[in-house]
Amino acid sequence: MRKLKGRIFLTDRWNLLKDVEWIVPNGLEARADVPEDSIWFTGHFPGEPILPGIALIHAVYEAVLKDAGSRGESIQISSLKRVRFTGPVRPGEKLALSLAREDLNGETLFHFKVAVGDNIVCSGLMAVTKR
């Protein structure tokens, strides 16, 4: 981890996102791999590794950052709402992220779903603002 002007940035070894596709002007899909040796599994849980929920949120944020970067914007998370974790993610699984973007009152809202195969494992709403 490195710190810059009071902000903490995770190094590449924490990143799961592989690629992002813009499917419509206000939507995107992304894919992420969950390597069996990912640092996210350290201590979570020995003998029965499960990807921590914060790793799923981080993957969503990676996609949101790429979306903002494609428009030349610098953003920050202003809130997370209605986040649900509905299933475990195990080492070696592949994630499919689906995000719908909505601009509203100075914030950009991302309604997101993360799935493993046909099973939704996480969903919620991430709101971001420009820096």
N, C-alpha and C positions, 0 to 999 in steps of 0.2 A: 504494500500500500504506500502511496505517496500523498503528501499533503501540500496544497497550494492555496495560499490566501484564505486559510480557514476552511477549505473544502477538502474532502477526502475523495481520492480517485482510486478505484480498484485497478490493479494491473491486468494485463492480458490474460494471465493464467486463471482469472476469475470469470472471464467472458465465455459464454456458451453459444452465442448467436453466430450462425454461419452465413446466412444471406437473407436479404429482404427484397420483396417484390411489391411494387405499387400496383394494386389491382384496379383501382378506380381513383379518381381525384381525392377522395376522402377515406381511402382504406388501404391497408397493406397486409401482407402475409409474410411471415418470416419462419425460418427453420433454425433449430438449434440442436446440437448434439450434447449428450450428457456422458462424457468420457468416464469409463470405469475408475480411472485414477484421479478424477477431478478433486481439487482441493476442497470443494464444497462438502464432500463426504467426510472430511476429517472430523472424527468424534461424533458423527451424526448418522447413524448409531453403529458402534462396533458390532460386527456380526450380522447386522441387518440394516445396511446403508439405505437411507432415504434422503432425497434431495431436499434441503431446507426450503421453506416457502419463500424466504428472502431471495433465493437464487432464481426463482421463477419471476419475481418482481423485477430483479435485476435484468433478466433477459428481456422482459417487456420494455424496461427503460432503455436498454441498448437499442431496440427497434425504434422507440420514440426519438432517441437521439439521432439515429440515422435519418429518420423522416425530417426532423428539424434541420439537420445538416444539409439535406437536399434542397432546402429552401434558404440556406444561408443564415439560419437563425440559431441563436444561443438560448437555451431554455433551462428551466429548473422545475422540479416537481413542487407543486403547490399543495396537492392533497391526493390521498388514496381513499377511495370509498367503495363500499360493498364488496370488498375482497373476500373471496371464498376459495378455500383449498378443499377440493372434493375427492382427491385420490393421490396416492403416493407416486413418486417418480423414482425409479430405480436406476442404478448404474447401467450405462449402455443404451438407454432408451433415447428416442428421438422426439423432439418437441415440435409441434406446429402452433405458431402464434398467429392469431387473427385480430386485427385492430381496426376499429372504425373511428375516424377523426371527426370532431365537431367543434367549430369555433363558436364560443359563447361568452359574451361580456368580458372580453379581454383575456380569457383563458382558452386553452385548447384542451378539449376533453378527448380521451382515448378510452373507448369501451373495448375491453380486451377479453380474449379467451385463449387459454393455453391447453392443448390437447396432446395426449399420447395415443396414437391410433385414433379410434373413434370415441375415446373417453376424455371428457373435459376434466382437467385436473386443477384448474385455477381460472377464475374470472373476476372481473372488477372494473373499476373506473379509475384512471390516472388522469389528474388534471395538471397541466403545466402552464407556466407563464414565461414570457420572454425576459431575458436578463437585460 
